[in-house]
């Protein structure tokens, strides 16, 4: 046996161990263990492959490519795999070749290429006939990729197949539980109507049970008592279902949450002073949710409002606690939140309606919930990357709001592996044309044309071309600004570059004539704008308080009321989410509520909700 073959098993086993651990959006620093193999050993394998033929040559090349993948030498691995002709491979070699090619593509940030490999007809045909360990590994990779591409239905199906495989292995209990947790996460990403449809249409009993449970759970998000009753009834009807034998973690807490729900609530808002208007909008949202719960026949808590304007927040907070408050909603003012955050712990759960300006650590029982632009900017980066874009140009206003948006987007984008082609800032409408002309490098294109005319000594038909190193524009703008910036991009020959924006370009008002200029812009926004005529919205309308400028604050108030009894659930079960009007809400380690909003796009002057499924529209992905 040649010496290089002695470590072939080590190389291949190490590569498969790495394959098993990957599948989410690739970060630049998520490369395999670089100590597993040396370049000298890889070159020896390649040298052996040159002297070999047939299956032996293929095996050597696959081992070499596996080692290159371990070293993070992705181009080298890709080039080595390109020397293999898959149509001539045995099933065993074809399976390894396809899975390794997919993982090299994933590590390079090319999810769509990986998807094509893993769903090749031949790969799908031979997958059920592989050893159980290989089937588990392949289905785990496929399921993670489907989740990252927001293909949640297919992800659920893949994980249900994986669950059946793991059930056969008595030593895979922990892995099976994790897989079931991932099934639940994917289910909860689907809209309620989709869950209800699948629950009716599914012929597979296991899948039908999962979809039914998810639909019942999501349909009662705003009423824990009704949610608990529906889950208990489901468990009686599905006693042998995997989810009945082990309920999703967030549902396991429901009974205790219902029994211990706070009934004395204090709301701290600046109901007078410069923030009074915003506070009244939050109050209207809170009260709409309050009355909606009462209309469902639920026991309502005692709700007391306190004006924080001109008050020492520490003294006021201690007063409401002494008065018997079991939970506090507020304050709103950042300085007041900073004061409470200086305490190591608070006596009762407290849901602040903003974020601390100067966080100094985690204060026990202090939760912070607001409409942070940072959440949106990060989400834009993740969606644009998922859609296949890699080179972003930024257009944003000067000032704190623009700075916070750009800083978060840039960090998230570069962390994913994306490139920033430029960061351009505007102050007024007068800046738009010159700024975009500079950003698109139109002047240089025109100068090149002028030189060509001089060289040729004759007229030359010419259309300026924008830069070719941009496949995405991240736009931070208000509606009036975006209505002028988007046409200006088209005027400077950049109208075909996809534009992604934060929620601030849309306030929920329908104005097809004015918004026609924003056609094509994709933006993240509050589900509130696309949730139809909910009871809370009707209650706000009936109060005469409904105003376009305050829609986000109404939604924040509604969610704050529905969220307060679930704070313990979000805290104890990290994968738990609340699907609210301001987005899909979860809790991070700093006790900040993180929002993931829905997506929309302007089409013919109107904003329409977009599907969650990513799509391939970039030529290099």
Secondary structure, DSSP 8 states (H G I E B T S, - for coil): --GGGGGHHHHHHHHHHHHHH--SS--TT----TTS--HHHHHHHHHHHHH--HHHHHHHHHHHHHHHHHHT-HHHHHHHHTTS-GGGS-HHHHHHHHHHHHHHHHHTT-HHHHHHHHT-HHHHHHHTTS-HHHHHHHHHHHHHHHHHTT-HHHHHHHHHHHHHHHHT-TT-HHHHHHHHHHHHHHHHHS-HHHHHHHHHH--SHHHHHHHHHHHHHHHTTT-HHHHHHHHHHHHHH-TTSHHHHS--HHHHTHHHHHHT---EEEEEE--SSTTHHHHHHHHHHHHHHHHHHHHTT----EEEEEE-TTS-HHHHHHHHHHTT-SEEEE--SHHHHHHHHTSSEEEEEEEESS--SS--S--EEEEE----HHHHHHHHHHHHHHTT--EEEEEEESSHHHHHHHHHHHHHHHHHT-EEEEEEEESSGGGHHHHHHHHTTHHHHHHHHHHHHHHHTS---------SS-SEEEE---HHHHHHHHHHHHHTT-TTS-EEE-GGG--S---HHHHGGGTT-EEEE-GGGGS-S-HHHHHHHHTT---GGGHHHHHHHHHHHHHGGGHHHHHH-TT--EE-SS-EEEE-TTSBEEEE-EEEEEETTEEEE--SS-----TT-
